[in-house]
Amino acid sequence: MARLRPVQHDEHLSLVEHLDELRSRIIVCGAVLLVAVALCFWQNSVLLEIANWPLPADGDDALGQKEPITFGVTEPFLTTVTLSFYAGLLLAMPVLLYQAYAYILPAFHPQERRVVLPFLLMVPVLFIAGVVFAYFVVVPAATQFLLNFNDDEFNIQIRAREYYSFFALTLISLGILFQIPVGVLAVTRLGIVTPDQLAQNRRYAILAIAVIAMLLPGTDPVTMLTSMAPLLLLFEFSLLLARLFGRSREPESEPAGASGG
């Protein structure tokens, strides 16, 4: 495996060297993911307790709703493996994101790299914030609504495979969606758009956030609305940060030729 080292902007690599670096980073990502999944599977009982916590308890039923049901002989094992993979992916996501950014970072000019690099430090913080918000707010609210909807007309049971997929995908999705400030600050600092342009097209941003929230695994109004609220706040906060730390126009570089009159 090639030695993983920072590639300079002016360093010219051949196609084979680029592919070799990509292969090395993929191997690192695979190894980290494998270790994280193995760790989660080793502690699968603790993992299952954590995943079951957002489920609402049924006081009328002695069994409650804390233990989802399974069907078939192999489903408990396969469901545990699937949940361990999702949890391992969740744990490894900061490393995976770092490897992805480290691979594309040499494409930036050194000045642009100095601008972008500090914002990359926000990536794991925002990802963890999104996961925590999903775990303590979105998932409990969504399960409370969905499992009590027309509960007098249905014999509602929770299938483990479906619930754990919903649980893990919601956490991962919110963690990724909480990267809005990084994206907004990056495009404004690089001069692709200005904060004023983003503010003038705020309605399109709100529409996009609504569509993204609607596509989350819950597919219910509670999940959509509880997810939209922090995303809209993050967008507005991103505009504020962009105005404070936006790219300077550097006016002194333009009038050099015009001042000779």
Secondary structure, 3 states (H helix, E strand, C coil): CCCCCCCCCCCCCCHHHHHHHHHHHHHHHHHHHHHHHHHHHHCHHHHHHHHHCCCCCCCCCCCCCCCCECCCCCHHHHHHHHHHHHHHHHHHHHHHHHHHHHHHHHHCCHHHHHHHHHHHCHHHHHHHHHHHHHHHHHHHHHHHHHHCCCCCCCCCCCEHHHHHHHHHHHHHHHHHHCCHHHHHHHHHHCCCCCHHHHHHCHHHHHHHHHHHHHCCCCCCHHHHHHHHHHHHHHHHHHHHHHHHHCCCCCHHHCCCCHHHC
